[in-house]
Amino acid sequence: MKIIDIHTHIYPEKIARKATESVRNFYQLRGSEEMDGTVQMLLDRGRQAGISQFVVLPVSNMPSRVHGINEFILEQTKEHNCFIGFGTVHADMAGLNEEVEWILNAGLRGIKMHPDSQRFTIDDQRLYPMYDAIQGKLPVILHMGDQRYNYSHPLRLRRILEMFPRLEVIAAHFGGYSMFSTARELLEDKNCIFDISSAMMFMQPGEAEQYIRHYGAERMAYGTDYPLWDPVDEVRRFQQLDLTGAEFDQIAHKTAERILKL
């Protein structure tokens, strides 16, 4: 089975372990503690899992560091042809519109935001020019639905989808990391894609299949959320789902190929 992992994170080697530990602490999860956030471990474990391509997603909680992080991702995509790089932005940064233009010109393939850790809402009005600039050009992938906060509530995404109808959105974690049913209620009739990362381990047996069939496999994409989780374990978890061969293929690579125009 061909697999494209649409949701991974990598860090420069000198800070990878510290950054990964910070992510685990943010979620109050231990995850797969042997994963260290380095490029090499993603390549090693991803290849062992049978993953052929990786979408690498940056996040900067400090506005001043956005551009440097985007440059790191761009460098890694040039060094590893199996990487598909996204850029990131921050609502508080100076020159947000200029950074979006740089992302478009640099050849990065989308924009990633993590509203909960970056501390701004999906529907922050400062982001409207960005949404308008990239609709029809680049997808945006959003961490979604941490019930501890209100930054990434599915209702906020619903508003953006209504305001920017040509915007391609990947709503991570079945659209709601800890509020799957809320996402289902608010996003089922909206034009967005969902990834399955950091979700299946929190669901009851059979629940993932129910959500997949409710939305349709053509709206679902595979993701591991490395380094929070081990790609080998996550592919195994995915392959244990009660899906048809066509559904597996759709989620494993076809949805990603369509939205990334591969």
Wavefront OBJ file of the C-alpha trace (Angstrom):
o trace
v 0.000 0.000 0.000
v 1.320 3.433 -0.939
v 1.203 5.811 2.033
v 1.635 9.580 2.175
v 1.887 10.948 5.713
v 0.200 14.340 5.611
v 0.994 15.312 9.211
v 4.552 15.204 10.572
v 6.810 17.628 12.432
v 10.598 17.897 12.330
v 13.055 20.089 14.212
v 16.738 21.013 13.897
v 18.770 18.278 15.538
v 20.166 20.456 18.343
v 16.683 21.328 19.665
v 14.669 18.308 18.483
v 14.442 16.451 21.773
v 13.588 19.585 23.753
v 10.938 20.634 21.222
v 9.400 17.159 21.189
v 9.236 17.073 24.988
v 7.548 20.472 24.940
v 4.860 19.123 22.595
v 4.239 16.141 24.874
v 3.934 18.443 27.868
v 1.514 20.721 26.014
v -0.845 17.808 25.383
v -0.143 16.180 28.750
v 0.597 12.975 26.857
v 3.616 10.738 26.887
v 3.046 9.516 23.337
v 5.909 7.447 21.920
v 8.757 8.663 24.095
v 11.512 7.137 21.974
v 10.584 9.467 19.099
v 12.970 12.431 19.177
v 11.708 14.797 16.472
v 14.799 14.529 14.299
v 14.731 14.247 10.530
v 16.658 10.997 10.583
v 14.262 9.236 12.943
v 11.292 10.273 10.803
v 13.025 8.884 7.728
v 14.039 5.661 9.479
v 10.734 4.913 11.183
v 8.671 6.192 8.273
v 10.444 3.963 5.778
v 10.117 1.017 8.129
v 6.375 1.750 8.245
v 6.168 1.816 4.453
v 5.560 5.565 4.112
v 6.894 6.990 0.857
v 6.296 10.746 1.313
v 5.997 13.040 4.311
v 4.334 16.427 4.631
v 6.550 18.287 7.126
v 4.721 20.946 9.110
v 6.329 23.816 11.036
v 4.813 25.781 13.905
v 6.279 28.850 15.590
v 4.865 30.047 18.881
v 7.138 33.096 18.661
v 6.297 35.510 15.823
v 9.936 36.536 15.446
v 11.006 32.988 14.606
v 8.476 32.261 11.868
v 10.712 33.005 8.901
v 13.698 31.079 10.217
v 11.540 28.026 10.809
v 10.087 28.287 7.319
v 13.595 28.467 5.884
v 14.547 25.306 7.804
v 11.589 23.441 6.300
v 12.461 24.659 2.809
v 16.066 23.484 3.231
v 14.890 20.045 4.330
v 12.598 19.669 1.317
v 15.554 20.425 -0.947
v 17.703 17.868 0.847
v 15.078 15.096 1.019
v 12.881 14.633 -2.048
v 10.387 12.593 -0.025
v 9.527 15.710 2.029
v 6.675 18.049 1.069
v 7.120 21.270 3.004
v 4.505 23.619 4.426
v 5.206 27.048 5.863
v 3.710 28.626 8.958
v 2.580 32.092 10.027
v 1.614 33.803 13.283
v -1.224 36.303 13.670
v 0.974 38.509 15.873
v 3.907 38.693 13.468
v 4.993 41.812 11.639
v 4.934 41.329 7.873
v 2.426 38.483 7.840
v 1.312 39.243 4.286
v 4.925 39.412 3.108
v 5.631 36.020 4.699
v 2.665 34.510 2.878
v 4.040 35.897 -0.382
v 7.455 34.411 0.440
v 5.853 31.004 1.108
v 4.073 31.146 -2.241
v 7.225 32.145 -4.128
v 9.522 29.718 -2.305
v 7.539 26.716 -3.473
v 6.270 25.509 -0.113
v 3.051 23.574 -0.615
v 0.747 24.887 2.091
v 0.446 26.657 5.447
v 0.217 25.079 8.885
v -1.215 26.776 11.978
v -1.672 25.505 15.523
v -4.115 28.002 17.056
v -4.003 26.502 20.555
v -0.258 26.696 21.054
v 0.120 29.895 19.029
v -2.662 31.539 21.030
v -4.824 33.036 18.330
v -8.187 31.972 16.939
v -8.794 30.418 13.542
v -11.146 33.288 12.700
v -8.849 36.083 13.879
v -9.519 38.952 11.467
v -5.778 39.533 11.030
v -5.654 36.217 9.155
v -8.335 37.153 6.607
v -5.879 38.605 4.043
v -3.855 35.380 4.235
v -6.899 33.183 3.696
v -7.896 35.319 0.737
v -4.381 35.273 -0.744
v -4.016 31.483 -0.637
v -7.538 30.334 -1.499
v -7.345 28.445 -4.744
v -3.539 28.298 -4.471
v -2.407 26.556 -1.273
v -4.130 24.396 1.354
v -3.982 25.266 5.030
v -3.778 22.566 7.704
v -5.112 23.435 11.145
v -4.773 21.727 14.484
v -8.389 21.382 15.535
v -10.594 21.066 18.564
v -8.721 21.009 21.880
v -11.525 21.310 24.420
v -9.187 23.033 26.909
v -9.228 26.137 24.706
v -11.495 27.982 22.312
v -8.894 28.946 19.702
v -9.529 25.970 17.403
v -13.198 25.203 18.004
v -14.849 23.723 14.869
v -17.372 26.569 14.876
v -14.534 29.001 14.144
v -13.441 26.894 11.183
v -17.022 26.751 9.930
v -17.074 30.559 9.819
v -13.860 30.696 7.798
v -15.075 28.073 5.340
v -18.218 30.114 4.766
v -16.257 33.339 4.288
v -13.615 31.836 1.983
v -15.397 29.177 -0.097
v -12.364 28.420 -2.319
v -10.043 27.853 0.646
v -8.740 24.286 0.866
v -8.562 23.270 4.519
v -7.220 20.121 6.132
v -8.823 19.907 9.570
v -6.426 17.793 11.589
v -7.396 15.040 14.022
v -10.800 14.208 12.492
v -11.599 17.912 12.763
v -11.540 17.960 16.537
v -8.706 16.533 18.622
v -10.914 16.131 21.700
v -14.353 17.001 20.298
v -14.969 14.586 17.436
v -18.762 14.703 17.687
v -18.801 18.509 17.738
v -16.701 18.582 14.585
v -19.037 16.091 12.957
v -22.043 18.284 13.743
v -20.472 21.535 12.521
v -18.303 20.440 9.601
v -20.105 17.549 7.926
v -21.566 19.731 5.161
v -18.487 21.916 4.695
v -15.839 21.705 2.010
v -12.841 20.563 4.021
v -10.581 17.539 4.350
v -9.801 15.725 7.603
v -6.645 13.937 8.636
v -6.704 10.956 10.978
v -3.614 11.827 13.035
v -3.650 11.842 16.863
v -7.197 10.559 16.972
v -7.646 6.804 16.633
v -6.006 6.064 19.985
v -8.664 8.188 21.695
v -11.639 6.469 20.012
v -13.679 3.443 20.933
v -13.419 0.329 18.693
v -15.289 0.929 15.460
v -15.636 4.667 16.036
v -12.948 5.687 13.527
v -14.666 3.670 10.811
v -17.981 5.349 11.626
v -16.479 8.820 11.210
v -14.666 7.830 8.022
v -17.868 6.549 6.458
v -19.870 9.512 7.711
v -17.556 12.019 6.015
v -16.537 9.721 3.166
v -13.041 8.335 2.593
v -12.480 10.941 -0.136
v -12.457 13.572 2.636
v -9.937 11.702 4.799
v -6.125 11.721 4.662
v -3.540 9.665 6.532
v -1.261 11.256 9.133
v 0.854 10.140 12.085
v 1.664 13.374 13.988
v 5.290 12.261 14.379
v 7.117 12.733 16.760
v 4.205 12.520 19.186
v 3.565 9.034 17.837
v 5.698 6.364 16.156
v 4.970 6.013 12.394
v 5.363 2.224 12.631
v 2.733 1.977 15.363
v 0.389 4.379 13.592
v 0.491 2.555 10.256
v -0.238 -0.680 12.098
v -3.176 0.975 13.876
v -4.479 2.259 10.527
v -4.165 -1.116 8.833
v -6.223 -2.730 11.612
v -9.273 -0.605 10.756
v -12.221 -2.399 9.195
v -12.102 -0.653 5.812
v -12.343 -1.751 2.210
v -9.293 -1.806 -0.038
v -10.611 1.229 -1.871
v -11.072 3.127 1.399
v -7.541 2.256 2.526
v -6.070 3.490 -0.762
v -8.110 6.675 -0.689
v -7.029 7.613 2.811
v -3.458 6.364 2.510
v -2.518 8.450 -0.509
v -5.243 9.474 -2.957
v -6.740 12.302 -0.898
v -3.292 13.755 -0.245
v -2.369 13.472 -3.917
v -5.492 15.398 -4.864
v -5.216 18.252 -2.389
v -1.438 18.610 -2.811
v -1.687 18.265 -6.587
v 0.967 15.560 -6.655
l 1 2 3 4 5 6 7 8 9 10 11 12 13 14 15 16 17 18 19 20 21 22 23 24 25 26 27 28 29 30 31 32 33 34 35 36 37 38 39 40 41 42 43 44 45 46 47 48 49 50 51 52 53 54 55 56 57 58 59 60 61 62 63 64 65 66 67 68 69 70 71 72 73 74 75 76 77 78 79 80 81 82 83 84 85 86 87 88 89 90 91 92 93 94 95 96 97 98 99 100 101 102 103 104 105 106 107 108 109 110 111 112 113 114 115 116 117 118 119 120 121 122 123 124 125 126 127 128 129 130 131 132 133 134 135 136 137 138 139 140 141 142 143 144 145 146 147 148 149 150 151 152 153 154 155 156 157 158 159 160 161 162 163 164 165 166 167 168 169 170 171 172 173 174 175 176 177 178 179 180 181 182 183 184 185 186 187 188 189 190 191 192 193 194 195 196 197 198 199 200 201 202 203 204 205 206 207 208 209 210 211 212 213 214 215 216 217 218 219 220 221 222 223 224 225 226 227 228 229 230 231 232 233 234 235 236 237 238 239 240 241 242 243 244 245 246 247 248 249 250 251 252 253 254 255 256 257 258 259 260 261 262
